Structures are given as structure tokens and as C-alpha cells.
Amino acid sequence: MRSFAAFLLGIIVGVAGTLYLPFVTLHREQMNTDLRKELDVLQAQMHDIGDKLKTMNLPKPQIGESASPSPSPTVSPP
């Protein structure tokens, strides 16, 4: 009797798994598609930022010509 119950339980679990597996696979593929879209957008934004940084002209420090010295940190007694 135990073996028959185990057999029936195995069949029930197998049928439930077979019916549920396509849902899990479709859901996983949908998530992968959504994540791929988001990654593509982020990658495009990173390329745009990189291009902007490459073309950005930063001011060069002028040494000697009215350059103000940077303040040095001071330590106050406790």
C-alpha cells in the first residue's frame, strides 16, 4: 500500500511539474528580455557619458599668473 501511495504521489508531482514548468520558463524568458532592455539603455547612457567626458575641456591651472595658493589645513588645540 505504501509503494502504491508513493507511486501516485510521484505521478501527481510529475504532472504538476510538467504543467508548471512552461510557466516558469516563459516567466524567466520575459524577465531576461526586460533586463536586457534595461542593460542596453544603461550601456547607451554610459557611452554617452564617456563621450561627453572625452570632449569636455577642463580649465588648466595657471602657475605663476595670479594663482592663489590653496589654504593649508590648520589644527586647533583641543
Stockholm file with secondary structure:
# STOCKHOLM 1.0

chainA/1-78         MRSFAAFLLGIIVGVAGTLYLPFVTLHREQMNTDLRKELDVLQAQMHDIGDKLKTMNLPKPQIGESASPSPSPTVSPP
#=GR chainA/1-78 SS CHHHHHHHHHHHHHHHHHHHHHHHHHHHHHHHHHHHHHHHHHHHHHHHHHHHHHHCCCCCCCSSSSCCCCCCCCCCCC
#=GC SS_cons        CHHHHHHHHHHHHHHHHHHHHHHHHHHHHHHHHHHHHHHHHHHHHHHHHHHHHHHCCCCCCCSSSSCCCCCCCCCCCC
//
